[in-house]
Amino acid sequence: MKRFESLGVLGDGAFGVVTKCRDKESGEIVAIKKMKQRYSTFDECLQEKEVKSLRKIKHQNVERLLQVFRENEYLHLVFELLGDSLLKTINKKNGAPFLESEIRSIMSQLLTGLAYCHRQGFFHRDIKPDNLLWKGDILKIADFGLAREIRSRPPYTEYVSTRWYRAPEIILRAPNYNSPVDIWASGCIMAELYMGHPIFPGNSEQDQMYKIVNVLGAPNTHIWPEFGRLVSKTSYRFPQVTSTPLATLMPNASPEAIDLMTQLFQYDPARRPSASQALQHPFFTQTGSASARVSVTSTDKIDATPKIASETQKSVDIALSQIPNITSKTQPVSKSALERPPKSFFEEPLPNDLDDLLKELL
């Protein structure tokens, strides 16, 4: 029985294709993600990272998984239908910054969702504007395909996070990174909302580290005890460059906002606040710090408990074709951010750039 009617492809990623569908039984409009990997058993499907995390995480700031089923060896995930991504909202502003009240609302929702995910034992590993979707004026964290359990054992050797939002410990190949990588990415998003463009738009893994150092200054073992051990295993050399104050890059940000971003951008993961701690920062709690809701297109409300379908359920008969990935518009950045790192910044190229490795694997 063809329970779902295809209404068009919404997106195509590395791990699955998402299609907008109508449930013929309930009339609900949903989003169905068909995974590209084949699964030999249904139990194997239930071990998929996205399934394991979203079956446990039920929060208004996290996308809701409605149903899971396997047909013809392919895993299908049925989600509530969400609206535009935060990336699309940013691009619609054509480089103009958000109001601080809007930023406060966005960051409050993002950190609230992350705090819940982390309490439930999962960290996302790919927080970026394209993975934050709107449902009315509610922001939801989506795409848990790279999520890991906080209690899981390192090393983590998989490709994780989009380069511009990648934490320094990932760039330096730390084998035991954890939930603070989500906090760093949140800081990148907060800065992007103030600036109207990414704060660290590296065009390679090496350039990414240079962009970070150009703003924050070079790390050392005093501010990051693990730095010496990590850098000794790479070809990085960190000259003493002059940092660029965040307040200079974001003159429209309040002192409280600058202080919060400074904490989110700590090189040492152990010194970054947790999502719950960040929500207690004066940026959110000070008297008179009202939050303005961001105007976005609403979608119909869908509220359902995730269902695990039987092995014999009929397949979803829909054609899933590829569409180009949505990429961020190029935005003007400061002169210092566009400068290429001096040749002396690295003794030699880092082997196996994560992005090049991903292309090889795909």
JOMOVEN-V849750 format. One record per backbone hydrogen bond with DSSP energy under -0.5 kcal/mol. NH is the residue of the N-H (numbers start at 1). CO is the residue of the C=O. If there is no record, write none. Layout:
BEGIN
nh = <NH	NH>
co = <CO	CO>
END
This chain:
BEGIN
nh = <3	5	6	7	8	10	11	13	17	18	19	20	21	22	23	24	24	27	30	30	31	32	33	33	34	34	35	35	36	37	39	45	46	47	47	48	52	53	54	55	56	56	57	58	62	63	65	66	66	67	68	69	71	74	75	76	77	78	79	79	80	81	82	83	86	86	87	89	90	91	92	93	93	94	95	96	98	103	104	105	106	107	108	109	110	111	112	113	114	115	116	117	118	119	120	121	122	123	131	132	133	133	134	135	136	138	140	141	142	147	148	150	152	155	156	157	161	165	166	170	171	172	173	174	177	181	182	183	184	185	186	187	188	189	190	191	192	193	194	195	196	202	208	209	210	211	212	213	214	215	215	216	217	224	227	230	231	232	233	234	237	239	241	243	244	245	248	249	250	253	258	259	260	261	262	263	264	265	266	269	271	272	272	278	279	280	281	284	285	286	289	290	292	296	307	309	309	313	317	318	320	321	338	339	345	346	347	348	357	358	359	360	361	362>
co = <1	22	4	20	20	18	18	16	34	11	32	8	30	5	28	3	22	23	21	28	79	19	31	77	17	32	33	75	15	15	73	41	42	43	44	45	48	49	50	51	52	53	53	56	59	141	63	64	78	78	307	76	74	71	37	69	33	67	31	77	64	29	80	134	129	132	129	85	86	87	88	89	90	91	90	93	193	99	100	101	102	103	104	105	106	107	108	109	110	111	112	113	114	115	116	118	117	148	128	129	131	140	84	138	297	135	133	61	131	144	123	121	149	175	175	155	125	162	163	167	167	168	170	169	174	178	179	179	180	181	182	183	184	185	186	187	188	189	190	191	192	200	204	205	206	207	208	209	210	211	212	212	213	220	224	226	227	228	230	231	345	237	239	241	215	243	245	245	246	250	254	255	256	257	258	259	260	261	263	267	268	268	269	274	275	277	278	281	281	282	286	288	101	294	66	68	307	310	315	316	318	319	334	335	342	343	235	235	353	354	355	356	357	358>
END
